[in-house]
C-alpha cells in the first residue's frame, strides 16, 4: 500500500497517459478507509473502525429480521476474529461472490425486497472484506451452500456449490487487518451496548454473543431503563405506531438526553427526525397545559428515545450517524409532519388519560421555570462577561477547527485540554496541534458544585468561562470540541481537581459524559532512558519492563506534575499516541447517590472507603 501511495503522489512529476490509474475496488477502500468506515482507531473508542466493520455485517442480518426472516443472530468474537451467523433467507447462491466483492452490488436498491433498510449503497460488506486480512462468507439456502474466502479483498478460494444440512441463513467470518488497524482489541464494553440496542429496536429478536443472550420485550422502554442513571419522575410514556416508536420520561437531572434511531441505526448525531421530535414533543406538552411555558423548561430533564423507519433514508455520511432525509418515503409525507402528527394525537391522548403523570410533569416544568427566572439576572450578566472575556481570554487558547463546524477534516479529533497552572498549560499549549487542540487553564481548584443550583454556573467565573468555551449553555448541539480532556497532575491535588470537574459535568451537563465526550488524559509517571533510547512509562510495571530492556543503571525520572514535562516531550503524549480514558456511566451508577457519596458531606461511610482503599506512595 505504501508503494501505491507513493506512485499516486508522484503522478504530478510526469503527468502523462501512464499517470492515469484505475484502482481495483479493494485497493481504493484500503487506500482511503476513512471514506467508508470513518476513523480507524484501535478499539479503545466505540466509534473506532473495527466496531463499524462488525456493525456493517450485523446490519445485513438485522435487515433480514426486519423483513420477517430469522429470529436469532449468533455473534462470536475470539481474540481478533469475528463471526456473525444469521438465519434469514441466505444470499442467493449464485450471487455470494458478487455481493461480497462487487461495489454497488446488493438487493437493497429494490425497496420491495428491503423496504426500510439500514444498508443502502452496496458498499458496507465490501469494505469489511477489503479491510480484513481474512474474510469468509457462506450462504445456506434450500439445503445447499456456497462459500468464498478472501484475503484483503482478493479471492483465494471460490467454493463449489454443495449440499448442506444447515437451515437457511448467512455466515460471515472476518479478521480486521493489522496493516490497517494496527494493534487493535475488541472490547465487550462497546460491543454489548451495540447488541442491546439492536434487540431494543427489534422486539422479538434474540442476539447470542459468545453464549450470552440479549432479548427485549418492551423495546424503547427497555432501552431507557437500561440507560437511566437518575430516578424517573413519572412512569415512562411508551408510544408506538406504524414506522414509529417513542419513549419519554423526565428526571431531576439538568439538560436533555436523547437516543435516536432510523431503521435500527443509532443516529448518535441526531438529524431531521430528532429535531422534529424535540420541537413537536415540547409543543404538544405546552398546548396540553395551555400555558406559556418555555420549550427549554419543558425539555429540561427529559430522557427520551425515538425510532422511525424510513424508505430509502439519506444519511450525511457512510457511517450513518445523522439522518438527512426530509421525507418518510419518496413522494411521501415529510419526517417533520409525520412525527408531529403522531405526537399531536398519541402524546396528547396519553396526557389526557394519565392525570397523575401530567401533575408530576407540570411540577417539574414549574420547578425548571422557577430556577430559570431566578438566575435570569445573573445569566445575562454572565453571558456578557463570558463574551467579553473570550475576546481577551487568557484562560482559553483556542484551536482553528471546531466540532460544530459544518465542514472540515478530522472534526472527531477536535479536543480541549482542561488543565491547572501556568506551567502545565504552557507545556500543552506549546506542544498541541493548533488546528485541532485547544487549552483551557484553570486557576486553582474549582468549586465543589455538588448540591448547588445551576445559578452557580453563571456566578462562578471558572465555570462560566468553561461553559462558554465549550458552547454548551443551551444544549450539546453546538459543542465546539468532540473530546473534553481533563489533564491534571497524577497526585492527590490533581485527582481532587479531576473529581471537582467531573462533579460539575455530571451535575449540570450529564449528557456530555453519556455521549462519550469527556476523557481523562494519561501522562507518564516515569521516564527511563540511556544514551540510545528513552521509554515513557505509565505504570510501575512498564517502568520495571523498561529498566530490564534498557539494561543496567538507566536514568530514571519520576514526573510529579505536568509542568515538569517539557513541551518537546509533551508532544509524545498528546499526539497520535495519546492515551485517553473515556469517562463512562453505567446503569448502576445512580448519579445522585454517586455524587452524594464522593462529593457530599464527610460521612463515616466515605471515611471508611478512603481508609480501605488507601494507597501509600513510596519514593524510590
Protein Blocks (a to p, Z undefined) as FASTA:
>chain_A
ZZmmmmmmmmmmmgcfklpccddfklmmmmmmmlmnopnbjolafkbmklmmmmmmmmmm
mmmmmnogajbdcdddehjaccdddfbebpafklmmmmmmpghiajklpmklmmbafbln
lmmmmmmmmmpcbdcddddeehiacddddeehiafbdcdddddfbdcdddddddddfkln
opadddfklmmmmmmmmmmmmghiacdeehiacddfklmmmmmmmmpcbdcfbdcddddd
ehiacdddddfbecjdddddeehiacfkgpjklmmmmmmmmmmmmmmnopacdfklmmgo
pacddddddehiacfbfnopacfbfbfbehiacfklmmmmmmmmmmmmmmmmmmmlmmmm
mmmmmmmmmmmmmmmmmmmmmmmmmmmmmmmcckbccdfbdfklmbdehklmgccddded
jklmmmmmmmmcfklmccdddehjaddfehiafklmmmpmklmmmmmmnopmmmmmlocb
fbdcddddfbfklmmmmmmmmmmmmmmmmmlmmnopaccddddfbdcddfkbccddfbfk
lmmmmmmmnoghiacdddfbfklpcfklmmmmmmmklccddddddfklcfklmmmmmmmc
cdfklmmmmmmmpccdddZZ
